[in-house]
Amino acid sequence: MIKELFKTAVGRFRLIAFVEGCSYLLFGLTMPLKYLYKIPEPNYVVGVVHGGLFVLYMLLLLYVAVVNKWKFSTITIAFIASLIPFGTFIADKKVFSKM
């Protein structure tokens, strides 16, 4: 399954969208550590990784949108999905998997 994702630009985008979504959800674990237990290190690490993945997601979104001539509405959905918890997973199931 994962090997198949690497074959196309959309597949690579879907893979990064999944990993970026997971990194976003990790904040749900690291935020309580930071603010309730005064352990900021895990939040810092997750933040750096998530930031890098977010930039990669946006660059791949731009690339895939241009190469595949995505409609503006699809690009907008992909962008908004990256800002909402579980958004990339929902967008993958409803939008990206059909491309």
VEXDREN-2710 file (C-alpha; in Angstrom, 1 decimal):
% VEXDREN-2710
k/r/px/py/pz
1/MET/0.0/0.0/0.0
2/ILE/2.6/2.6/1.0
3/LYS/4.8/1.6/-1.9
4/GLU/2.0/2.5/-4.2
5/LEU/1.7/6.0/-2.7
6/PHE/5.2/6.9/-3.8
7/LYS/4.5/6.3/-7.5
8/THR/2.6/9.5/-8.1
9/ALA/2.7/13.1/-6.9
10/VAL/-0.8/12.8/-5.5
11/GLY/0.3/9.6/-3.7
12/ARG/3.3/11.4/-2.1
13/PHE/1.0/14.3/-1.2
14/ARG/-1.4/11.9/0.5
15/LEU/1.4/10.3/2.5
16/ILE/2.7/13.6/3.7
17/ALA/-0.9/14.7/4.5
18/PHE/-1.3/11.7/6.7
19/VAL/2.0/12.2/8.5
20/GLU/1.3/15.9/8.9
21/GLY/-2.1/15.1/10.3
22/CYS/-0.6/12.7/12.8
23/SER/2.0/15.3/13.9
24/TYR/-0.9/17.8/14.5
25/LEU/-2.7/15.3/16.7
26/LEU/0.4/14.7/18.7
27/PHE/0.0/18.2/20.1
28/GLY/-3.0/16.7/22.0
29/LEU/-0.5/14.7/24.0
30/THR/2.3/17.3/24.3
31/MET/0.2/20.3/25.3
32/PRO/-0.9/18.9/28.6
33/LEU/2.7/17.9/29.3
34/LYS/3.8/21.4/28.7
35/TYR/1.1/23.3/30.5
36/LEU/0.0/20.9/33.3
37/TYR/3.2/19.2/34.1
38/LYS/5.8/21.8/33.0
39/ILE/7.6/19.5/30.6
40/PRO/8.0/21.6/27.4
41/GLU/10.6/19.5/25.6
42/PRO/8.1/17.1/23.8
43/ASN/6.0/20.0/22.7
44/TYR/9.1/21.7/21.2
45/VAL/10.1/18.6/19.3
46/VAL/6.6/18.0/18.0
47/GLY/6.3/21.6/17.1
48/VAL/9.5/21.6/15.0
49/VAL/8.6/18.4/13.2
50/HIS/5.0/19.6/12.6
51/GLY/6.2/22.9/11.3
52/GLY/8.5/21.2/8.8
53/LEU/5.8/18.8/7.7
54/PHE/3.4/21.7/7.3
55/VAL/5.8/23.5/5.0
56/LEU/6.3/20.3/3.0
57/TYR/2.5/19.8/2.8
58/MET/2.0/23.3/1.5
59/LEU/4.8/22.9/-1.1
60/LEU/3.5/19.6/-2.3
61/LEU/0.0/21.0/-2.4
62/LEU/1.2/23.7/-4.7
63/TYR/3.1/21.3/-6.8
64/VAL/0.3/18.7/-7.1
65/ALA/-2.3/21.5/-7.8
66/VAL/-0.3/22.8/-10.7
67/VAL/0.7/19.5/-12.2
68/ASN/-2.8/18.0/-11.9
69/LYS/-4.6/21.3/-12.7
70/TRP/-6.7/21.1/-9.5
71/LYS/-9.7/23.4/-9.2
72/PHE/-9.5/26.3/-6.8
73/SER/-12.1/24.6/-4.6
74/THR/-10.0/21.5/-4.2
75/ILE/-6.9/23.5/-3.3
76/THR/-9.0/25.5/-0.8
77/ILE/-10.3/22.2/0.8
78/ALA/-6.7/20.9/1.0
79/PHE/-5.5/24.1/2.6
80/ILE/-8.3/24.3/5.2
81/ALA/-7.9/20.6/6.0
82/SER/-4.4/21.2/7.1
83/LEU/-5.7/23.7/9.7
84/ILE/-8.3/21.5/11.3
85/PRO/-7.6/18.5/13.6
86/PHE/-8.4/15.3/11.6
87/GLY/-8.9/17.5/8.5
88/THR/-6.2/15.9/6.4
89/PHE/-7.6/12.4/7.2
90/ILE/-11.1/13.5/6.2
91/ALA/-9.9/15.3/3.0
92/ASP/-7.9/12.2/2.1
93/LYS/-10.9/9.9/2.3
94/LYS/-13.3/12.3/0.6
95/VAL/-11.1/14.2/-1.9
96/PHE/-7.5/13.0/-2.4
97/SER/-8.2/9.3/-2.7
98/LYS/-10.4/9.9/-5.7
99/MET/-7.7/11.6/-7.7
END
